[in-house]
C-alpha cells in the first residue's frame, strides 16, 4: 500500500475516533472525497479492504488504523 494511502487512513481514523469515540465505524470510502479525484488510490484501498482482507463494508476505525499501522 502506498504511504500516501496509509497516512490518509491513519489520519481519517484518528479524527473519527477522536470525534465519535472508539466504536466508530468506517468504510474505505471514508478516505476519499465524494468525487473520484484519485481512482488509482481508491482502487488500491478497495482491493486492500475487499480482496486482500475480506472486510465487511463497515469496520471499526480503531481496527483499520491498527491494521494499517501494523503493515497489514
C-alpha positions as a LaTeX table, in Angstrom:
\begin{tabular}{lrrr}
\hline
Residue & $x$ (\AA) & $y$ (\AA) & $z$ (\AA) \\
\hline
Unk1 & 0.00 & 0.00 & 0.00 \\
Unk2 & 1.32 & 3.45 & $-0.90$ \\
Unk3 & 2.49 & 5.55 & 2.02 \\
Unk4 & 0.11 & 8.33 & 0.96 \\
Unk5 & $-2.83$ & 5.99 & 1.44 \\
Unk6 & $-1.51$ & 4.66 & 4.76 \\
Unk7 & $-1.14$ & 8.20 & 6.05 \\
Unk8 & $-4.63$ & 9.15 & 4.87 \\
Unk9 & $-6.22$ & 6.10 & 6.51 \\
Unk10 & $-4.48$ & 6.67 & 9.86 \\
Unk11 & $-5.35$ & 10.38 & 9.79 \\
Unk12 & $-9.04$ & 9.84 & 8.97 \\
Unk13 & $-9.42$ & 7.03 & 11.51 \\
Unk14 & $-7.73$ & 9.11 & 14.22 \\
Unk15 & $-10.03$ & 12.07 & 13.57 \\
Unk16 & $-13.15$ & 9.91 & 13.54 \\
Unk17 & $-12.17$ & 8.15 & 16.78 \\
Unk18 & $-11.50$ & 11.48 & 18.49 \\
Unk19 & $-14.79$ & 12.92 & 17.26 \\
Unk20 & $-17.10$ & 9.94 & 17.78 \\
Unk21 & $-15.36$ & 7.52 & 20.12 \\
Unk22 & $-13.63$ & 4.16 & 20.00 \\
Unk23 & $-16.57$ & 2.32 & 18.46 \\
Unk24 & $-16.99$ & 4.48 & 15.34 \\
Unk25 & $-17.13$ & 2.57 & 12.08 \\
Unk26 & $-15.69$ & 3.44 & 8.66 \\
Unk27 & $-15.77$ & 2.12 & 5.14 \\
Unk28 & $-12.96$ & 2.56 & 2.64 \\
Unk29 & $-14.96$ & 5.37 & 1.05 \\
Unk30 & $-14.28$ & 7.47 & 4.19 \\
Unk31 & $-10.74$ & 8.08 & 2.97 \\
Unk32 & $-11.82$ & 9.87 & $-0.20$ \\
Unk33 & $-13.79$ & 12.95 & $-1.20$ \\
Unk34 & $-17.22$ & 12.49 & $-2.76$ \\
Unk35 & $-15.63$ & 12.78 & $-6.18$ \\
Unk36 & $-13.33$ & 10.28 & $-7.83$ \\
Unk37 & $-10.24$ & 12.50 & $-7.93$ \\
Unk38 & $-7.72$ & 9.68 & $-7.45$ \\
Unk39 & $-9.04$ & 6.43 & $-8.97$ \\
Unk40 & $-5.72$ & 4.60 & $-8.57$ \\
Unk41 & $-5.62$ & 5.23 & $-4.82$ \\
Unk42 & $-9.33$ & 4.43 & $-4.48$ \\
Unk43 & $-8.85$ & 1.08 & $-6.22$ \\
Unk44 & $-5.84$ & 0.34 & $-4.04$ \\
Unk45 & $-7.92$ & 0.97 & $-0.92$ \\
Unk46 & $-10.82$ & $-1.11$ & $-2.26$ \\
Unk47 & $-8.52$ & $-4.00$ & $-3.17$ \\
Unk48 & $-6.83$ & $-3.93$ & 0.25 \\
Unk49 & $-10.20$ & $-3.76$ & 2.02 \\
Unk50 & $-12.29$ & $-6.18$ & $-0.04$ \\
Unk51 & $-9.99$ & $-8.58$ & $-1.84$ \\
Unk52 & $-6.97$ & $-8.80$ & 0.44 \\
Unk53 & $-8.61$ & $-8.71$ & 3.87 \\
Unk54 & $-12.25$ & $-9.57$ & 3.04 \\
Unk55 & $-13.51$ & $-6.91$ & 5.45 \\
Unk56 & $-17.17$ & $-6.03$ & 5.91 \\
Unk57 & $-18.46$ & $-2.81$ & 4.36 \\
Unk58 & $-18.16$ & $-1.05$ & 7.74 \\
Unk59 & $-15.40$ & $-1.86$ & 10.21 \\
Unk60 & $-14.28$ & $-0.20$ & 13.41 \\
Unk61 & $-11.91$ & 2.71 & 12.70 \\
Unk62 & $-9.71$ & 1.50 & 15.55 \\
Unk63 & $-9.29$ & $-1.91$ & 13.89 \\
Unk64 & $-8.45$ & $-0.41$ & 10.48 \\
Unk65 & $-5.96$ & 2.03 & 11.98 \\
Unk66 & $-4.24$ & $-0.80$ & 13.87 \\
Unk67 & $-4.08$ & $-2.96$ & 10.74 \\
Unk68 & $-2.51$ & $-0.18$ & 8.68 \\
Unk69 & $-0.03$ & 0.73 & 11.39 \\
Unk70 & 0.95 & $-2.95$ & 11.66 \\
Unk71 & 1.71 & $-3.01$ & 7.94 \\
Unk72 & $-1.05$ & $-5.41$ & 7.01 \\
\hline
\end{tabular}
